[in-house]
């Protein structure tokens, strides 16, 4: 067994699950750069309904994210993922067949009901060893970021050739391809990973809400996706108003995203190396705020709009890439699955309310006002983020332990707390699992394993 890198099963699981996840996200994101313009031809058009259509998937996704993860515990990961992709496909077809805005909203809401994120991440955990799991999760995260970039480019091109319906039919095809990948390519899990670190547990959620660091992160991802969705209710219209035809919008998004990724990586490396993650994190929020304020003031100048959109995506991509990693490090030992469930739900609620907010503002004010409103929301997040604490470097581990009785579990917890390098420990007696956060520079693994044995 290769202990220094991914083995063949882990590589296969990482790439196949990342592809399934990525194709689904491409389908969700493709309408962002074009719907505000093409949607005006739908029966019942209004800015509010446009916003609802863009963000409708977020509401159902947020509500069903945690339940779908729990169902995957009971009925298996693959059946839940396949069922979710089929529901997603049905929603896409309904949206594609609709000639009214109301039908598109219903279709998008049904798309969101195929909430497979929790089950997909849980299956990825099942199919990977503890020490290799971060690489598998990072691969999935990378594909999610890549899917957003692809969607921003492909959306305008497909809409130009096949119209709005073509986008939804392509999304349905991608869902079917995802089903085939899950059935024939994705490995099946036999040994189920420790539950608490990968699937949300309902009775853990209330305590996590009270965690001030998690609250800041959940509020942050809510605002981040609220801003993203809200601005796309008006950004495509603003671009066309300055003479940039919607068919050519991909020529803005492609270089903007490529440049933003190129600028983001050095800052990410520097922040980690110099342990300045909070500084760069807060600076990224400020950069987003400034770029939106400048868009508000300069929305009639194409060159300046391109520049400020590029700055916006540089900050957005940095925050989107680093926040899940921060979450995994601050989540209490043994409760990462519950923390990630809350985080994902907050993200999708943000997408829904962002679409609604964008539609309302577009209805009562001029389109550029949404940039100002989003900037104000980001200022609120910035103030909240200033209270974050620097995250101590640690690794999460879980061990199966054979307890003699509950007293033995209590004794073991006391012994673990005295081991140098153990940042945090949680013993779940009912599951026979010990969850640990460790500082790998201080930990004595020999002593640790001796205690656990």
Secondary structure, 3 states (H helix, E strand, C coil): CCCCCCCHHHHHHHHHHHHHHHHHHHHHHCCCCCHHHHHHHCECCCHHHHHHHHHHHHHHHHHHHHHHHHHHHHHCHHHHHHHHHHHHHHHHHHHHHCCEHHHHHHHHHHHHHCCCHHHHHHHHHHCCCCCCHHHHHHHHHHHHHHHHHHHHHHHHHHHHHHHHHHHHHHHHHHHHHHHHHHHHCCCCCCCCCCHHHCCCCHHHHHHHHCCHHHHHHHHHHHHHHHHHHHHCCCHHHHHHHCCCCHHHCHHHHHHHHHHHHHHHHHHHHHHHHHCCHHHHHHHHHHHHHHHHHHHHHCCCCHHHHHHHHHHHHHHHHHHHHHHHHHHHHHCCCCCHHHHHHHHHHHHHHHHHHHHHHHHHHHHHCCCCHHHHHHHHHHHHHHHHHCCCCCCCCCEEEEEECCCCCHHHHHHHHHHHHCCCCEEEEEEEHHHCEEEEEECCCCCCHHHHHHHHC
